[in-house]
Amino acid sequence: MRLKEFRSHYEPLIQQELLDQIAALPIPASLKESMNYSLQAGGKRIRPILMLAAMHELGGNHPDALKVAAAIEMIHTYSLIHDDLPSMDDDDLRRGMPTNHKVFGEAVAILAGDALLTYSFGLIARLPNVSNDDKVQLIDLMSTASGAEGMVGGQILDIEGEEKKLALEELEQVHRLKTGALLTFSILAGAILAEAKPDTILSLSRFGEHLGLAFQIQDDILDVTGTSEELGKTAGKDENSDKSTYPGILTLPRAKEKLDHHAQEALQSIEGLDGEMALLKELTAMIVQRKN
């Protein structure tokens, strides 16, 4: 199955799963509206698609796959809501729409993010067709990817790196945690649902790490070369915030070389796995060639 067909099939199913999960919650209407606003604001659903693609390529077809995909997208969406807050990146636009706190106020936006994060763990804990051992493994990996050892730790390093000239190794550590950790978890979650062997999971972990760095380098490049209309968010924000970026440290041509390096390393990591891994290869190309 080609990626275009795969995404056309699964993206509406992910969308519906997100709608169904939030609709079933007996929570205040204002909170539900705020959560849904950001969940339904578009986006490429790269993380849940990566999870489903990894599972598919490993021969899996798990009945709870869409619930896991929804949990991953909830975590990603929470991180965007909080990342846009005045105390963080202070952004007005996300996916071409006003950011959550601009529409609902800062307090509701914070609580909507909190609700999405915490609910995602409950969703995994209640999976009806996953063994307790696999649930524990998923929750363990998800907490590491989204918490102090992953996204939250990366966000702290990102904040502390503002108005500083970071070394390349320091910048890579920021993005390995802030961006790469959840991308890698998404891939590993698919492998766990497909009951992959430990050596396969190790290869996919390396794939995810390089893919995460490639994703962030392309983000940095687009912040320099793209427009706000193309990106759906404020262009040039990194430079205006005096953040260290790959183009800023390496120059734009060398950042593009680094992008290609990590893309090739990602592909090399899955070269020895059983099957063609065609979807993961196409996703790699999509990530490094995307325009927003």
Buried (B, 14 or more C-beta within 10 A) or exposed (E): EEBEEBBEEBBEBBBEBBBEBBEEEEEEEEBBBBBBBBBEBEBBBBBBBBBBBBBBBBEBEBEBBBBBBBBBBBBBBBBBBBBBBEEBBBBEBBBBBBBBBBBBEEEBBBBBBBBBBEBBBEBBBEBEEBEEEBBEBBBEBBBBBBEEEBBBBBBBBBEEBEEEEBEEEBBBBBBBBBBBBBBBBBBBBBBBBBBBEEEBBBBBBBBBBBBBBBBBBBBBBBBBEBEBEEBBBBBEBBEEEEBBBBBBBBEBEEBBEBBEBBBBBBBEBBEEBEEEBBBBBBBBEBBBEEEB
